[in-house]
Amino acid sequence: MTIPPVLKGGFGHFDPKAREYVITRPDTPRPWYNYLMNDTFVSMISHTGGGLAYYKDPRLHRLLRYRYQNVPYDRPGRYLYLRDHDSGKYWAGTWAPVWTKGGTFRCRVGACYQVIAYEYQGIASEITYFVPADRPLEIWDLRVRNVSKRPRRLSTWSYAEFAFWGAMRDLMNIDNCPNVSRQRHDRGAIVHTSWNDIGTGLHDMHFVQNCGFHLSNVTPQGYNGDRDRFLGNYRDERDPVVVETGRSTNWCENGGYPIGSLEHRFTLKPGEEKRIIYQTGYAATDREYRGVARKYLSEEAVDAAFADLKTTWTKRFEACQVKTPDAAFNAAANSFIPYQAAMTLILSRSLSSYEWGVGRAIGFRDSSQDQLGMMHALPERSRQMILALIGAVNEDGSACHNSNPLTGQYGEAGFYDDQNWIASTVAAYVKETGDLDFPMTKMPWRTTKKPGTVLDRLIACEEFSWKHRGKNGLMQTGCADWNDSLNPGRKETESVFTSILYCASTRDLAELLERLGRAKDAAVMWKRYQTMKALVNKKTWDGDWYQRLIFTDGRVMGSRRSKKHDLPEMYLEPQPWSVIAGVADKKRAIVALDATERRLGTEHGHRLTDQPFEVFDMNIGSVGIFPPGIKENGSVFNHASAWMIHAEALLGRGDRAFEYWTRMCAVTKNRIAAKHECEPYVACQFISQPPFHTTGRGRNAWLTGTATWMALASYQGILGLRPGYDGLSVNPSIPSSWKGFSALRVFRGARYEITVRNPRCVSSGVAAMTVNGQPVRGCLIPWSNVHRGRIVKVEVTLG
Ligand code: GLC
């Protein structure tokens, strides 16, 4: 298979056909991660096996430990050591933690699976890690092959370190934790049954004795259940005494640090292969674990589960597939863009190598947006998440900024942008699914338990916003608006961004109300929308762009007048949103976006501001705690930068939209991977900019709002596949050099096979369209139930 040069990087390449990223060097600038999961069990795994696992809730049911802020970053992990008993040499099939030199390494990063292959000393191993759909456990499917010319006497040791369930206790209560440790060896399995307090506090302790287990489908010759005895004194995972000496401890004890480690001893003739399947998992009780593990003792069941996983993901990917003239676009839009968007849709901000899983869990504004990119492929999961968010709306229409519906914990409200994100998400869900009953779904209000509907929440949210206007009539920030670090402490500070966001939200709510036959309510919303839109244009247009904040003392940030107060003259967020919300007319929108490119454009995307704060001033916000050029202090903050792609696409300026897409997409980061440092297959949160000491360094990969907006900007923006109440529209905004493209989009059960031709080399504008050969007006494929379950051919000509 030939990989186009554009998809190659210094540490690996995209394999578009397999929808994988292939890491070919283990010494990546930082650990590069992936996820394995099903509905109840989630694992985070680095390219060398590092990372953790949990059942349902990363705070209360942490199965495998991970040491955050550690050196090195990704320990411990699920390792597989190998030892040659003749030479006494040992290494790890995961490369880490032994870090041997001179082997051949390959890690295939796929959708919820990871295949790590390593060849060293004439022994080739390959481990496929994944979580089957129907059991709360990880499978490590190991194959060891003798590729040398002589028989080899080998041992393998698996290694997984159990956590003491409660992640906070595991981190902080060192007096208690190792003393609750209980584990035993049970017929080839290591069983960890420490008690776990899942109560809510001192007066509500609730102890359960859950079970963690580690076992294999081949009878082991030795076992090790205690970390310290396995590693030995004054050693670490790199040189465990058991592996070095080749002697298992055959020891499990209470009151220590539990691990699961099994030894298999075997001889391989040249060319011979051995397969061992390990399971590391969770069971509610000790009595149940054998039952949980039984199914995947069989190789056939494991093969079938892996095939099943691939089919599930192929189906998700195929909900929207494209073929354009651009190899990078195809590779990203058909695999890692939707994959990352799916991960944020499911995980919100709960767990990554930057999010520890005990903090914010579901962020209201983040998760509301996270639904937008992939709800077409995961409508059920999206519906669940939207309902969880609806459950975090208070009766006054404010929204809990963070919540954890699993544990029933709801954080404070106070960020006045929050409640403005949910109406557009609900509207998008209804447009996608056609389910007009969804807004009428009933669920009791969280605090009073009185009955209410989804729609009641949306109206309450709108009312809350309307009540929280400041003295200029614009929306107040509360704690902060989208930009968390513009948190001046005076909640009456007015935010131009939130005012524009409010317009988008209120417009989407008004349209939804019309669809639901609530004309009178809709009319109120439209009136408010118009009022706010007019005010934003009158008060906050600065000549070439929209302003950003109005402080209570009258100072304005993001204006030409700002300089005299030592404040940045321009900020990014309001500019693309003036287009997304329909607040700017076309002329103004073009002026604003052009100015944004001139002042904030970089080779990676658009910076939040070109004048990072040199000093810390809490009257402005915590932004100054970040050194200039990183995080919200003037980096390319990818989430907001992606709004620019979408805005340009909505304006019909396809060349620009695509240019910005190219600057931002992971494929371009692949080529600067050493400098970028983060995973080159997914977006990270921000990219450093001058005056930071290096430009292009990424941080906080995976769980970022960038994921959903890259998906949205690709599918709905550039390709123009836009779901609406009356059907799917096809209104592309592509580079004028594209002669066309084709796409497959599943929509409400119909499979639209779309061919777009661009004979006149334009970048937008539909000249003609046919649906199953019949001409239609405009660019809407009128929805018909007849399409459900069918293939519908759509031909579009631009010009
Ligand atoms: C982080 C937060 C998000 C916020 C953004 C900008 O990505 O998760 O909520 O909007 O930073 O501050």
Residues whose N, C-alpha, C, O or C-beta is under 5 A from the ligand:
A	BS01	GLC	D366 W482 N483 D484 S485
